[in-house]
Amino acid sequence: MNRTNMPTSAANTIQQTDASEHFAPLLRRNKLKVTKPRLRVLQIISDKETAISQPELEKVLGDSIDRVTLYRVLATFEEKGILHKIFDLHGTATYALCSTECDEHHHHDEHVHFICEMCNSIYCLEDFRMPKINLPDGYQLRSIGVNAVGLCAQCRAFGK
């Protein structure tokens, strides 16, 4: 029986086990407790092909995690270099997993984000790296944000 044919509780137990095995070392490496809310958020974000907003996460999570806990989890993950934040075309913050090179002192996610102007989905384009920026003396670069805007493959295929 595959996961799609399993009762919801059984599928959730398998997801929690998979998330724990996959993400527990990441949380421990960042000196964070391994908790169900943290594992669940990481599982949802990693399962998505696109960045996800807090309101979208709330819908997926339902009543399993309250809004304040979710906010704290996202803020902690961003601070620790586990997630990076990208703003969509409406100014809503969305979140995607960081590269393994990121840590709490510096994000190394200097890549292009593709935003679909129709469905507002955001894709991390890892193959497109930002050029080195030579700053004047005394300047310190904290982040780089470059967005490419157009139509994603799904919207283009459906002629939107």
For each residue, the residues with C-beta under 8 A, 3 or more apart:
1: 5 6
2: 5 6
3: 6 11 14 15
4: 11
5: 1 2
6: 1 2 3 10 11 14
7: 10 11
8: 11 12
9: 12 13
10: 6 7 13 14
11: 3 4 6 7 8 14 15
12: 8 9 15 16
13: 9 10 16 17
14: 3 6 10 11 17 18
15: 3 11 12 18 19 43
16: 12 13 19 20 36 39 40 43
17: 13 14 20 21
18: 14 15 21 22 43
19: 15 16 22 23 39 40 42 43
20: 16 17 23 24 34 39
21: 17 18 24
22: 18 19 26 42 43 46
23: 19 20 26 27 34 38 39 42 43 46
24: 20 21 27 28 34 39
25: 28 29
26: 22 23 29 30 42 82
27: 23 24 30 32 33 34 38 39
28: 24 25 31 32 34
29: 25 26
30: 26 27 80 81 82 103 104
31: 28
32: 27 28 38 76 80
33: 27 38
34: 20 23 24 27 28 38 39
35: 38 39
36: 16 39 40
37: 40 41 64 65 69 70 73
38: 23 27 32 33 34 35 41 42 73 77
39: 16 19 20 23 24 27 34 35 36 42 43
40: 16 19 36 37 43 44 61 64 65
41: 37 38 44 45 57 61 65 70 73 74 77
42: 19 22 23 26 38 39 45 46 77 82 97
43: 15 16 18 19 22 23 39 40 46 47
44: 40 41 47 48 52 57 60 61
45: 41 42 48 52 57 83 95 96 97
46: 22 23 42 43 97
47: 43 44
48: 44 45 51 52
49: 123
50: 94 96 121 122 123
51: 48 86 88 94 95 96 113 121 122 123 124
52: 44 45 48 56 57 94 95 96
53: 56 57 88 92 93 94 95
54: 57 58 70 71 74 93 95
55: 58 59 92
56: 52 53 59 60
57: 41 44 45 52 53 54 60 61 70 74 95
58: 54 55 61 67 70
59: 55 56 62
60: 44 56 57
61: 40 41 44 57 58 64 65 70
62: 59
63:
64: 37 40 61
65: 37 40 41 61 69 70 73
66: 69 70
67: 58 70 71
68: 71 72
69: 37 65 66 72 73
70: 37 41 54 57 58 61 65 66 67 73 74
71: 54 67 68 74 75
72: 68 69 75 76
73: 37 38 41 65 69 70 76 77
74: 41 54 57 70 71 77 78 83 95
75: 71 72 78 79
76: 32 72 73 79 80
77: 38 41 42 73 74 80 82 83 95
78: 74 75 81 82 83 84 85 95
79: 75 76 104
80: 30 32 76 77 103 104
81: 30 78 98 102 103 104 105 106 107
82: 26 30 42 77 78 97 98 102
83: 45 74 77 78 95 96 97 98
84: 78 95 96 97 98 102 107 109
85: 78 93 94 95
86: 51 93 94 95 96 113 122 124 145 147
87: 91 92 93 94
88: 51 53 91 92 94 115 120 122
89: 115 117 120 149
90: 120
91: 87 88
92: 53 55 87 88
93: 53 54 85 86 87
94: 50 51 52 53 85 86 87 88 122
95: 45 51 52 53 54 57 74 77 78 83 84 85 86
96: 45 50 51 52 83 84 86 122 124
97: 42 45 46 82 83 84
98: 81 82 83 84 101 102 107 108 109
99: 102 108 109 126
100:
101: 98 108
102: 81 82 84 98 99 106 107 108 109
103: 30 80 81 106
104: 30 79 80 81
105: 81
106: 81 102 103
107: 81 84 98 102 110 143
108: 98 99 101 102
109: 84 98 99 102 124
110: 107 129 130 143 144
111: 124 125 126 127 128 129 130
112: 125 128 130 146 147 148
113: 51 86 122 123 124 125 145 146 147 148
114: 122 123 125 147 148 149 150 152
115: 88 89 120 121 122 123 147 148 149
116: 119 120 121 122 123 149 150 151 152 155
117: 89 120 149 150 151
118: 151 152 155 160
119: 116 152 154 155 160
120: 88 89 90 115 116 117
121: 50 51 115 116 152
122: 50 51 86 88 94 96 113 114 115 116
123: 49 50 51 113 114 115 116 152
124: 51 86 96 109 111 113
125: 111 112 113 114 128 148
126: 99 111
127: 111
128: 111 112 125
129: 110 111
130: 110 111 112 133 144 146
131:
132:
133: 130 141 144
134:
135: 139 140 141
136: 139
137:
138:
139: 135 136
140: 135
141: 133 135 144
142:
143: 107 110
144: 110 130 133 141
145: 86 113
146: 112 113 130
147: 86 112 113 114 115
148: 112 113 114 115 125
149: 89 114 115 116 117
150: 114 116 117
151: 116 117 118 155 156 160
152: 114 116 118 119 121 123 155 156
153: 156 157
154: 119 157 158
155: 116 118 119 151 152 158 160
156: 151 152 153 159 160
157: 153 154
158: 154 155
159: 156
160: 118 119 151 155 156
